[in-house]
């Protein structure tokens, strides 16, 4: 999926602002997380925010974020200079999990 220049600029801005907002909002001490990417729709009214998380509370981070997405969207809107704030959908990024599984398969093949 290719994003337009407008979508790319919005995604970058939103990712930076959301990173700071989430640092202030999240209370998970034993879990490392980061915003992997933000993918806005063409009309910039919705954004999928992919969160990469490692640790015992990784799944709970996504649940908490989706429960509080209204508050988070308001915090984002307060820092944007646009007519509207996007509706947010938080999704757990599984890229690292998949990479780990592939690495394990390769290691198993090398051991045979």
C-alpha positions in Angstrom: 0.0 0.0 0.0 1.5 3.3 -1.1 0.7 6.4 0.9 0.4 9.9 -0.7 2.8 12.6 0.3 0.0 14.2 2.3 -0.7 10.9 4.2 3.0 10.4 4.8 3.4 13.9 6.3 0.3 13.4 8.5 1.5 10.0 9.6 4.9 11.3 10.6 3.4 14.2 12.6 0.8 12.1 14.3 3.4 9.4 15.2 5.6 12.1 16.9 2.7 13.6 18.8 1.2 10.3 19.8 4.6 9.1 21.0 4.7 11.9 23.5 1.1 11.5 24.5 1.4 7.8 25.1 4.6 8.3 27.2 2.4 10.5 29.5 -0.6 8.1 29.4 0.8 4.6 29.7 1.4 3.1 33.1 3.0 -0.2 32.1 6.3 -0.6 33.8 7.4 -4.1 32.7 6.7 -3.8 29.0 8.8 -2.1 26.3 6.7 -0.5 23.5 7.0 1.8 20.6 4.8 3.1 17.8 5.8 1.0 14.9 3.9 3.0 12.3 0.8 5.1 11.8 -1.3 4.6 8.6 -3.9 7.2 7.9 -6.8 6.8 5.5 -6.8 8.9 2.3 -9.2 11.4 3.9 -7.0 11.6 7.1 -10.1 11.0 9.2 -9.0 7.6 10.6 -5.5 6.3 11.5 -4.4 2.8 12.4 -1.6 3.0 14.9 0.6 -0.1 15.0 2.2 -0.6 18.5 5.2 -2.9 18.9 5.3 -4.2 22.5 7.5 -6.8 24.3 6.8 -8.0 27.8 4.2 -9.5 30.1 1.7 -6.8 29.6 2.0 -6.4 25.8 -1.6 -7.5 25.0 -3.0 -5.3 27.7 -1.4 -2.2 26.2 -3.5 -2.5 23.1 -6.6 -3.1 25.1 -6.0 -0.1 27.3 -5.2 2.1 24.3 -8.4 1.1 22.5 -10.4 1.7 25.7 -8.9 5.2 26.0 -8.7 6.1 22.3 -11.2 9.0 22.7 -9.0 10.6 25.4 -5.9 10.0 23.3 -7.5 11.5 20.2 -8.4 14.6 22.2 -4.8 14.9 23.4 -3.7 14.6 19.8 -6.2 17.1 18.6 -5.1 19.7 21.1 -1.6 19.7 19.5 -2.8 19.7 15.9 -3.6 22.7 13.8 -6.2 21.1 11.6 -9.9 21.1 11.4 -10.3 17.6 12.8 -8.5 14.9 14.7 -8.4 11.4 13.3 -10.3 8.5 14.9 -7.7 6.1 16.2 -7.5 2.4 16.1 -4.6 0.7 18.0 -3.3 -2.6 16.6 -0.5 -4.7 17.9 2.3 -5.0 15.4 3.5 -8.6 15.1 6.5 -8.0 12.8 9.0 -8.9 15.6 7.1 -12.0 16.6 7.0 -13.2 13.0 10.7 -12.5 12.6 11.5 -14.5 15.7 9.4 -17.4 14.4 11.2 -17.3 11.0 14.6 -17.2 12.8 13.6 -20.3 14.8 12.6 -22.2 11.7 15.9 -21.3 10.0 17.8 -22.5 13.1 15.9 -25.8 13.1 16.7 -26.3 9.4 20.4 -25.7 10.1 20.4 -28.1 13.0 19.1 -31.0 10.7 
